[in-house]
Amino acid sequence: MAAGKFLMVGAGLSGAVIGRQLAEAGHQVQVLDSRDHIGGNCHTRRDPETGVLLHVYGPHIFHTDDAEVWDYVNQFARFMPYKNRVKTTARGQVFSLPVNLHTINQFFGKTMRPDEAQAFITTEQADTSIEDPQSFEEQALRFVGRDLYEAFFKGYTVKQWGMSPTQLPASILKRLPLRFNYDDNYFFHKYQGMPEQGYSEMITRILDHPGISVMLETDFSREQTRDYDHVFYSGPLDGYFDYELGRLGYRTLDFEKFTYEGDYQGCAVMNYGDLAVPYTRITEHKHFAPWERHEASVCYREFSRNAEPGDIPYYPIRQLEEKALLAEYVALAEATPGVSFVGRLGTYRYLDMDVTIREALDVARGFLAAKASAAPIPAFWSAPL
């Protein structure tokens, strides 16, 4: 296959990984991004005053069961051990998340063993009359019962999504574990860690190849597709078409940054479950790099709201009306030759970092195989619907 010239729109994980794979196969790759930095929403940088490594757009903890993805990222960064141990302030107390045996015993003022706690939740708390939960609220009531739901999930969810949990699908809660032991590690994946010097340095190394050039603070226009053999677009799907059918719904985050001399909260993430507290959580960033030592601290209060034009999109809402509009945009994309839509924004899905990298590796391999066999190139390598 003759060397090609390819464009990656977006210098986040999708564009970097696909670009690296194509460059290693002998192709020329141009990466562009409208922001003044690489890394997308997992961008990290040093705070100039304190030296604390900041997760600029909110914390990103790497966790996966995918051994190939774990080996891949470890080629470009030294990953340090890190376990995500989240706390929550609710009803004037601090509890451990995810809900585990300590949380249950503390909340109900008991000293139950694992089997006793499981029986207690199943027979005295969970609403077993709900056989097929459809909404977030039904799933929570079936899962943990009303008391735990209202203390830890209801208020936080209303703030995070801007709507009643009765309007959200049950699938959102199904990702959250309930443990009848004292394990407070938020994730259960085999591989967990943080890149020692941050995600931006890791992505810089992924992009460090003679076949790759990077342009920042550069907007993409559809006219640019004529200059390349193929385009991999990781920007907003509706944005590619200039929002001609309307805007897909996203939640965005506002951050209120503040510094503190010493240790502000004693943990990396403190959720706030009470609806009366306007923010969803406070993150203390020096605790995301516990191998470092910093006297001062940098914290972010996080506020969630619906994204407006010009905002940074974070979480696709994916309610019924968004899914209907999404189907129309998917049809437009599939009728657009020479472009593949990838990543969280390009496919309008919530993706963890490991899944983003897995899909990027698969897209690059599939694309190279298709080019070699003259097979058609799809607009989507992972179905967004």
Sequence and secondary structure as in RCSB ss.txt:
>XXXX:A:sequence
MAAGKFLMVGAGLSGAVIGRQLAEAGHQVQVLDSRDHIGGNCHTRRDPETGVLLHVYGPHIFHTDDAEVWDYVNQ
FARFMPYKNRVKTTARGQVFSLPVNLHTINQFFGKTMRPDEAQAFITTEQADTSIEDPQSFEEQALRFVGRDLYE
AFFKGYTVKQWGMSPTQLPASILKRLPLRFNYDDNYFFHKYQGMPEQGYSEMITRILDHPGISVMLETDFSREQT
RDYDHVFYSGPLDGYFDYELGRLGYRTLDFEKFTYEGDYQGCAVMNYGDLAVPYTRITEHKHFAPWERHEASVCY
REFSRNAEPGDIPYYPIRQLEEKALLAEYVALAEATPGVSFVGRLGTYRYLDMDVTIREALDVARGFLAAKASAA
PIPAFWSAPL
>XXXX:A:secstr
    EEEEE  SHHHHHHHHHHHHTT EEEEE SSSSSSGGG EEE TTT  EEETTS   EEES HHHHHHHHT
TS EEE    EEEEETTEEEEES  HHHHHHHHT    HHHHHHHIIIIIS TT SS  BHHHHHHHHT HHHII
IIIIHHHHHHHSS GGGSBTHHHHTS   SSS   S   SEEEEETT HHHHHHHHH STTEEEE S    GGGG
GGSSEEEE S HHHHTTTTT    EEEEEEEEEEEES SSSSSEEEE  TTSSSSEEEEGGGG TTS  SEEEEE
EEEEEE  TTS   EE   HHHHHHHHHHHHHHHT TTEEE HHHHTT    HHHHHHHHHHHHHHHHHHHHHT 
   SBSS   
